[in-house]
Amino acid sequence: MAALIPAYLPFSLLAQENPKPDEIIQVHGAEQELVLPSEEPIEGIFGSADTLREIPRAATVITESLMQSANIDDLHDITRFAPNSHAAAGFGNPSLPSLRGQLGELFEGGMRRQAGNNGLGIPLTLNPIESIAVVKGAPPVMLGTTQRVGGFVQLQPKRAQLNTSGTLLRGKLGEWQQYRLQVDHNQVLTKDESALRVSAEVIDEDSFYDFTKLRSNDLFVAYEWQPNTATRWSLGVEYYDVSWTDNAGINRPTQALIDDNLYITGQGQQPNGSFVPGAFAVVSPTGQIEIDRSRVLTDPLDTNSAETLILHSSLSHQLSQQWLMVNRSYYQHLDREGINQNSFVEIIDGAQTFEHRLELHYAEHTVFGVNMRYNDVLGYSQFTTEADLPIDLTGNLSQRRIPLTAEQQARLVELRPGVFVSPGTQYDLNNDGVGDFNLSDTTDSTSYQWGIFAQHKWQLTERLLATFGARADYYDVEAQDAIPPAGVTPGRDTHNEWLSAASFALQYDINNELMLYATAYDSDSTSNSMAGGTVLNANQEIDPQNFATENRLYELGVKYAPAGARWYADAVLFDQRRSLRNRDGSNSGIRTEGFEAQWHYDRGNGFWATVAASYIDAYYDNSAAFQGTRQVADAFDDSRPDIIEGTGVGAPNFAAFPPSYQQLQGVPEVQASTVVGWRLNEQWTVGGDLSYTKSYPLDYLQTVFIRDQHQLNLSTEYRFSERLRARIDIINVTDQDNWAPVFEGGYFGATLAFPSLPRHAQLSFSYNF
């Protein structure tokens, strides 16, 4: 598929947004003015370029200057700015955002990136990124139908500057032997015409948590070409390799663990007498101790690594005064190897994605276009024999490991010596009417997505604007068993489907500063496995329900940007219905209703602040729910009622709950945050951020709650000269013992909880030359 890229690049010479000023990066040492979220246009999402006030959707922009000022390192940090963006820990490595209580999509340069399976993906580097836009609800018609519809994050890649050469060197070191180094160099090739930019980052980090590490290398190269005022081409290529640790947090999340770090000891025993962790194991408690929060469910023999190559081409040509043609191309190749000692396996033996989109913009009020997306995934998965609750974390490492029995191996397929994975579909070898294998997400699939879209703005009156958008996507999908058992005919199926999306918005300008809007959005979405692949079900078929997930969104909002003042505020009411992909591949209906507000302010004398607050009521929409274990008490017998009144059912017990309107576990109803900065004088700057979440249930039955939580971070920066700066960040200043769910969707709500980092410090510096 990589061979197709050069064929498409000449078309890219015809397109990209109108050139904008070169405010990308200040590598020559000049003081960078703070850019507020309301002042940074959002490109290539709702049109060519629109500000927050002009978009009839709830959105937040985190500019490059805010990313630096607020020490933004990963996707979890967007909670400091974006309402309703609280997220589960993602096994310690978030690869997707969480918005309005559901996983969201990840876009880069207006194109959807490959991502992990329900958020379990590779760690994300922000080395090639200059700003972040956070948008609630399903992606608009320009971006196409997707899997995740709670919202999305748009990562804006760095661009080369056409008029200034220079180099920026950044370094960071922190506790637990954490080191980061970044070099960002911009070279003008021909002034005001062409430039090259190279940004490289190396991360070498150990961790507060046991047996946890992160090692990565990222190289990003950007090329910018503007032969005239009508044409501009931005090209970016990124190579990223990383090794890391899946961090499952602490198991047995009783209320005593959440409130007082008290952990129940004792290894679980399976019904067959084995003390190897397994289904329906029961623990006879041997005591209760205060556990060190660094003692998490990890193993030094676990292997997790990935390698990816990404190419972006975004080019524009002004055809006439009224017509702008935009052409975007995207390619990504991903390999991943994940083999853990608890029997979990996820291996992506090559995932390739290519997408090309052509847009025609007319007079800033009409856009229409076409796109093609190709996705090919070969991957192997095995998660059916995991069992976390029986493990006693205070015991030795061998008690965490799950060697597969001969009977378990017989229900899997050996991929390589000692590595067993699920086949890609079910088979009945002995013809007894019962499938003989365990199924996970193993896939060998190829999909083609052809889309056509249009969006138009009607100026109904001087103050009333209507916007209508529509899109149709045709999917052509083929899937086959990637590793069938010996002696069977491999399962194989194809599926074709049309998916649609439609949006309508009314905007009323009370005056030039205050705008009211109402938005309605309806779309179909897909349900996919790892890297966007498609799996076969137990009947050796592609389930049509994978292409029949419906989403609906209604928003009422107000946006205010006063003229002559550097502040902005908005507020929105929303009602959103969508689906949650369960671990077994099924879908549960979810409904969310709530309120969001944000305020951004710059006083102009070095003081600035942003405030975000939200309320959400998230619940199952008369839909079934699934959890690894019904409740944490199921893991224990009743031999120690002074410690816990166990039920003796055993765990994991793969609980299924009937359709209900139960509150969605793992999502706080109230979230609030504020970020401030203050330049005391020419040398000193101080800042900080404070976040708060209201108490919320960790599990479906609401037997355990994560209490009200807050976190305070403080920082100070000293500028030795225009070129050299040093900064200290103190994170979790009050040393709160905070917790978070480990995984999105609540499946592990009665099994695991993730302990936050204690108070710690980071020292960073930057030097321009």
Protein Blocks (a to p, Z undefined) as FASTA:
>chain_A
ZZmmmmmmmmmmmgccdddddfkbaceopacddddfklmccehklmmbdcfklpccdcdd
ddfklmmmnopabfmlmmmmmghiacceklopafbdceehiacdddeehiacdddeehia
cdddfklpcbdcddedjddfknopafblnbccddddddddfkbgcddddddddehhiacd
dddddddfbghkbccdddddddddddfbghiacddddddddddddfbfkbccdddddddd
ddddddebjghiafklmmnopacedddddfkopabdcehiacddfbdcdddfklccddfk
bccddddddddddddddfblmbccdddddddddddddddfkopacddebiaddddddddd
ehhlaccddddddddddddddfklgcfklpcfklcfklmpccddfklmmmpccfbghiac
ddfbdcdfkonopafbdcdfbccdddddddddddddddfblmlccddddddddddddddd
fbdcehiacdddddddddddddddddddfblmbccdddddddddddddeehiacddfkop
acfklmmcccdddddddddddehiacdddddddddddddddfkopacddddddddddddd
dehnopacdddddddddddehiacddfbfbfklmpccklmmloccehlopaehiaddddf
bdcehiafbdcdddddddfblmbccdddddddddddfbfnopaccdddddddddddddfb
fkbccddddehklopacdddfbghhlmmmmbccddddddddddddddZZ
